[in-house]
Amino acid sequence: MNIEASFLRSAAGAGDLPRDDVGEIAFVGRSNVGKSSLINALVRQRVARTSAAPGKTRLANVYRVIRGGGSPLHLLDLPGYGYARAPKTTRGRLRPAAARESCLLIGTDSTQRRTV
């Protein structure tokens, strides 16, 4: 199946995110858990920048994805939480992005898993 994926924009806050009727999936998780790598794997190309150092994603990055001839979908790559060097003001501006009517995928590493 053909997958078209492209970077749409970066958003410093929820007000900068697209305001169209396209469905979206937000990737949320700790710093360096693999959110950007997962996006790259899902779209089968390198659209999201990755790094071995935590804190590479500082803004919400929005990617437009179309599978086959289907409807477009936005993937939101949100900055990781728990990264001490990111300013609190930057982290606070993006909290409303996670509260939008998105499907949230929460990434954890094996040291953070807990049985509920």
C-alpha positions as CSV (number, residue, x, y, z in Angstrom):
1,M,0.0,0.0,0.0
2,N,1.3,3.4,-0.9
3,I,1.7,5.8,2.0
4,E,2.3,9.5,1.5
5,A,3.7,11.4,4.4
6,S,4.9,15.0,4.7
7,F,5.8,17.5,7.4
8,L,3.0,20.0,7.7
9,R,4.1,22.4,10.4
10,S,5.5,22.9,13.9
11,A,3.3,24.3,16.6
12,A,4.5,26.2,19.7
13,G,1.1,25.9,21.3
14,A,-2.4,24.4,20.7
15,G,-3.5,27.6,18.8
16,D,-0.9,26.8,16.2
17,L,-2.2,23.4,15.3
18,P,-4.3,22.8,12.2
19,R,-8.0,23.7,12.5
20,D,-9.5,21.5,9.8
21,D,-11.7,18.4,10.0
22,V,-8.8,16.0,9.5
23,G,-8.5,13.2,12.1
24,E,-5.4,13.2,14.2
25,I,-3.4,10.9,16.4
26,A,-1.2,12.5,19.0
27,F,1.9,10.6,20.2
28,V,2.6,11.4,23.9
29,G,5.2,10.0,26.2
30,R,8.5,10.5,28.1
31,S,11.5,12.0,26.4
32,N,13.5,9.6,24.2
33,V,10.9,6.8,24.3
34,G,10.6,6.5,20.5
35,K,7.6,8.6,19.5
36,S,9.3,10.1,16.4
37,S,10.8,6.7,15.5
38,L,7.4,5.1,15.7
39,I,6.0,7.7,13.3
40,N,8.8,7.0,10.9
41,A,8.1,3.2,11.1
42,L,4.4,3.7,10.6
43,V,4.8,5.8,7.5
44,R,7.7,3.7,6.2
45,Q,9.9,6.8,5.6
46,R,12.0,9.2,7.6
47,V,9.8,12.3,8.1
48,A,10.3,12.8,11.8
49,R,13.7,13.8,13.0
50,T,15.2,11.6,15.7
51,S,18.3,11.7,17.9
52,A,19.8,9.5,20.6
53,A,19.8,12.5,22.9
54,P,16.5,13.2,24.7
55,G,14.7,16.5,24.0
56,K,15.1,16.6,20.2
57,T,11.4,17.4,19.7
58,R,10.8,20.8,21.3
59,L,7.6,21.8,19.4
60,A,4.6,19.8,18.4
61,N,5.3,18.6,14.8
62,V,2.4,17.8,12.6
63,Y,2.6,15.3,9.7
64,R,0.0,14.8,7.0
65,V,-0.4,11.1,6.1
66,I,-2.5,9.6,3.3
67,R,-2.7,5.8,3.0
68,G,-3.6,4.6,-0.5
69,G,-6.3,6.8,-1.9
70,G,-7.9,7.3,1.6
71,S,-8.6,10.4,3.6
72,P,-5.7,12.4,5.1
73,L,-4.8,12.0,8.7
74,H,-2.6,14.1,10.9
75,L,0.1,12.6,13.2
76,L,1.1,14.9,16.1
77,D,4.6,14.3,17.5
78,L,4.5,16.0,20.9
79,P,7.6,16.9,22.9
80,G,8.5,14.3,25.5
81,Y,7.8,15.0,29.2
82,G,10.4,14.5,31.9
83,Y,13.1,16.3,30.0
84,A,14.5,18.7,32.5
85,R,16.2,21.1,30.1
86,A,13.0,22.0,28.2
87,P,11.7,25.3,29.7
88,K,8.5,25.0,31.7
89,T,6.8,27.6,29.6
90,T,7.4,25.5,26.4
91,R,6.0,22.4,28.1
92,G,3.0,24.3,29.5
93,R,2.0,25.8,26.1
94,L,1.6,22.4,24.6
95,R,-0.6,20.8,27.3
96,P,-3.8,21.9,25.5
97,A,-2.6,20.0,22.4
98,A,-3.0,16.7,24.2
99,A,-6.5,17.7,25.3
100,R,-7.8,18.1,21.8
101,E,-10.2,15.5,20.4
102,S,-7.3,13.3,19.3
103,C,-6.5,9.7,19.7
104,L,-3.6,9.6,22.1
105,L,-0.9,7.0,22.0
106,I,1.2,7.0,25.1
107,G,4.7,5.7,24.8
108,T,6.5,4.3,27.8
109,D,9.8,2.5,28.3
110,S,10.1,-0.7,30.2
111,T,11.3,1.0,33.3
112,Q,8.1,3.1,33.5
113,R,5.6,0.2,33.1
114,R,3.3,-0.3,36.1
115,T,0.6,-2.9,36.6
116,V,-2.8,-1.2,37.2
